[in-house]
Amino acid sequence: MDVESRDYPLEVVESLDPYPVLDDLSLGRLASYGTDVEVDAETVLFAAGNRATMLFLLQTASVQIVRPATLLQDEEVLDELGPGRFVGEFAILTGQRLYLTVRASRPGRVTAIDLPGFHRLMAEDPELSDLVLRALLARRTRLRRGRAADSLVIVGHELSADTRAVRGPARSTGHFRWRGGPSSRIPASSTRPPSWRHERASRLPSW
């Protein structure tokens, strides 16, 4: 999928709604690419750290977008979304792992769109795929600049070669903030390699 061929200036992306409410026609078209599933409250649709392989269209269920707890911060609910919106990250286009957790806050029906369905959407419906792609791009920008950027925490001493090696690749994702410095609580003599902390638990229903 040639994402780069679609030219979206940064100022345009920053002005977009990352979670647009779809009209009835768009809802029906998007739902045609997936399978309806009933979910209970607290069902985890996406777990931070897992591969991005799905989109979910909210039919009657509501969800919370959650920045998972790290060694330095408690879990934080970033958004609560209701019917008419779809959830998923830009990572579905790149094959990267997810940075945020999405869990149901109100039971109801969602439409699960897997990777083959997503690829068919992108190939068959230019207007709807453009809407989806714009929303995903807006979410990526929000991930890099907002509170969600704290979803990845590197633990290690700032002078450690291991820590510096990890910081380079992490910085390229744009989804972390370095919290080291002279006041670091990790002793300089520590030889423990740095770790990347994500929520891993997932309780997806069986489709």
C-alpha positions as semicolon CSV with decimal commas, in nm:
position;residue;x (nm);y (nm);z (nm)
1;M;0,000;0,000;0,000
2;D;0,160;0,324;-0,115
3;V;0,094;0,555;0,176
4;E;0,361;0,804;0,074
5;S;0,185;0,873;-0,258
6;R;-0,095;1,044;-0,069
7;D;0,033;1,391;0,010
8;Y;-0,096;1,528;0,341
9;P;0,087;1,842;0,460
10;L;0,156;1,845;0,835
11;E;-0,070;2,145;0,893
12;V;-0,356;1,953;0,730
13;V;-0,294;1,640;0,939
14;E;-0,279;1,843;1,262
15;S;-0,620;1,993;1,187
16;L;-0,791;1,657;1,135
17;D;-1,016;1,483;1,386
18;P;-0,837;1,160;1,481
19;Y;-1,169;0,995;1,573
20;P;-1,432;1,121;1,327
21;V;-1,797;1,020;1,363
22;L;-1,903;0,839;1,047
23;D;-2,238;0,902;0,881
24;D;-2,477;0,611;0,822
25;L;-2,359;0,554;0,464
26;S;-1,991;0,543;0,562
27;L;-2,071;0,320;0,859
28;G;-2,241;0,068;0,633
29;R;-1,960;0,073;0,378
30;L;-1,691;0,026;0,642
31;A;-1,888;-0,249;0,818
32;S;-1,907;-0,445;0,491
33;Y;-1,534;-0,519;0,523
34;G;-1,561;-0,684;0,866
35;T;-1,753;-0,914;1,097
36;D;-1,989;-0,807;1,375
37;V;-1,894;-0,917;1,728
38;E;-2,059;-0,860;2,066
39;V;-1,817;-0,745;2,338
40;D;-1,857;-0,715;2,714
41;A;-1,744;-0,422;2,926
42;E;-1,368;-0,445;3,002
43;T;-1,299;-0,653;2,691
44;V;-0,956;-0,553;2,558
45;L;-0,977;-0,496;2,183
46;F;-0,615;-0,387;2,148
47;A;-0,332;-0,432;2,398
48;A;-0,022;-0,214;2,389
49;G;0,276;-0,417;2,272
50;N;0,076;-0,644;2,040
51;R;0,098;-0,632;1,661
52;A;-0,155;-0,409;1,484
53;T;-0,374;-0,646;1,283
54;M;-0,728;-0,506;1,323
55;L;-0,957;-0,208;1,308
56;F;-1,279;-0,198;1,509
57;L;-1,589;-0,004;1,407
58;L;-1,800;0,088;1,710
59;Q;-2,163;0,003;1,636
60;T;-2,323;0,017;1,982
61;A;-2,025;-0,036;2,215
62;S;-1,811;0,237;2,371
63;V;-1,437;0,213;2,441
64;Q;-1,159;0,382;2,632
65;I;-0,823;0,469;2,473
66;V;-0,568;0,398;2,746
67;R;-0,201;0,481;2,790
68;P;-0,080;0,179;2,990
69;A;0,097;0,211;3,322
70;T;0,476;0,236;3,317
71;L;0,739;0,224;3,590
72;L;0,699;0,601;3,628
73;Q;0,331;0,666;3,569
74;D;-0,007;0,513;3,639
75;E;-0,243;0,408;3,363
76;E;-0,426;0,703;3,204
77;V;-0,747;0,713;3,000
78;L;-0,680;0,946;2,706
79;D;-1,019;0,928;2,531
80;E;-1,360;0,767;2,560
81;L;-1,531;0,698;2,229
82;G;-1,884;0,591;2,141
83;P;-2,075;0,448;1,846
84;G;-2,003;0,577;1,498
85;R;-1,626;0,589;1,535
86;F;-1,356;0,338;1,450
87;V;-1,045;0,254;1,652
88;G;-0,701;0,137;1,545
89;E;-0,352;0,282;1,505
90;F;-0,136;0,387;1,210
91;A;0,073;0,079;1,294
92;I;-0,172;-0,132;1,092
93;L;-0,003;0,022;0,785
94;T;0,353;-0,037;0,904
95;G;0,335;-0,365;1,093
96;Q;0,466;-0,205;1,413
97;R;0,344;-0,283;1,761
98;L;0,065;-0,091;1,930
99;Y;0,140;0,186;2,179
100;L;-0,205;0,218;2,336
101;T;-0,464;-0,015;2,481
102;V;-0,831;-0,002;2,376
103;R;-1,089;-0,163;2,602
104;A;-1,467;-0,163;2,605
105;S;-1,625;0,069;2,861
106;R;-1,981;-0,020;2,761
107;P;-2,092;-0,354;2,618
108;G;-2,231;-0,373;2,269
109;R;-2,155;-0,458;1,908
110;V;-1,837;-0,382;1,715
111;T;-1,733;-0,471;1,362
112;A;-1,390;-0,637;1,354
113;I;-1,197;-0,560;1,033
114;D;-0,891;-0,782;0,990
115;L;-0,588;-0,714;0,770
116;P;-0,733;-0,873;0,451
117;G;-1,051;-0,671;0,500
118;F;-0,848;-0,355;0,562
119;H;-0,644;-0,413;0,246
120;R;-0,963;-0,465;0,043
121;L;-1,101;-0,139;0,182
122;M;-0,788;0,048;0,077
123;A;-0,801;-0,103;-0,273
124;E;-1,174;-0,082;-0,343
125;D;-1,310;0,236;-0,181
126;P;-1,088;0,541;-0,244
127;E;-1,318;0,789;-0,069
128;L;-1,362;0,583;0,248
129;S;-0,999;0,470;0,256
130;D;-0,894;0,835;0,234
131;L;-1,109;0,917;0,538
132;V;-0,960;0,621;0,731
133;L;-0,603;0,708;0,634
134;R;-0,644;1,073;0,735
135;A;-0,772;0,965;1,077
136;L;-0,481;0,720;1,122
137;L;-0,231;0,990;1,028
138;A;-0,388;1,229;1,278
139;R;-0,359;0,962;1,547
140;R;0,007;0,906;1,468
141;T;0,073;1,279;1,508
142;R;-0,117;1,277;1,837
143;L;0,087;0,978;1,956
144;R;0,411;1,163;1,892
145;R;0,314;1,494;2,050
146;G;0,054;1,429;2,318
147;R;0,030;1,245;2,648
148;A;0,039;0,913;2,463
149;A;0,408;0,971;2,391
150;D;0,473;0,850;2,746
151;S;0,348;0,501;2,657
152;L;0,707;0,384;2,605
153;V;0,956;0,426;2,890
154;I;1,323;0,330;2,874
155;V;1,468;0,226;3,209
156;G;1,844;0,256;3,239
157;H;2,125;0,490;3,338
158;E;2,180;0,780;3,097
159;L;2,552;0,700;3,062
160;S;2,497;0,332;2,992
161;A;2,597;0,215;2,643
162;D;2,295;-0,019;2,645
163;T;2,060;0,269;2,722
164;R;2,205;0,485;2,446
165;A;2,171;0,197;2,201
166;V;1,802;0,162;2,285
167;R;1,727;0,535;2,280
168;G;1,821;0,567;1,911
169;P;1,559;0,328;1,770
170;A;1,301;0,447;2,023
171;R;1,352;0,812;1,927
172;S;1,286;0,724;1,562
173;T;0,934;0,606;1,653
174;G;0,849;0,939;1,814
175;H;0,651;0,759;2,084
176;F;0,865;0,798;2,394
177;R;1,008;1,063;2,622
178;W;1,347;1,025;2,788
179;R;1,329;1,074;3,163
180;G;1,690;1,016;3,253
181;G;1,938;1,273;3,381
182;P;2,172;1,336;3,671
183;S;1,892;1,262;3,916
184;S;1,823;0,921;3,767
185;R;1,724;0,666;4,029
186;I;1,916;0,394;3,845
187;P;2,268;0,369;3,996
188;A;2,558;0,435;3,760
189;S;2,711;0,100;3,850
190;S;2,401;-0,088;3,737
191;T;2,475;-0,335;3,459
192;R;2,112;-0,434;3,412
193;P;2,019;-0,368;3,046
194;P;1,741;-0,118;2,978
195;S;1,389;-0,248;2,929
196;W;1,090;-0,134;2,726
197;R;0,772;-0,158;2,930
198;H;0,436;-0,216;2,758
199;E;0,110;-0,367;2,875
200;R;0,095;-0,716;2,732
201;A;-0,231;-0,860;2,868
202;S;-0,501;-0,922;2,609
203;R;-0,850;-1,061;2,649
204;L;-0,980;-1,050;2,295
205;P;-1,303;-1,233;2,225
206;S;-1,292;-1,521;1,980
207;W;-1,421;-1,411;1,642
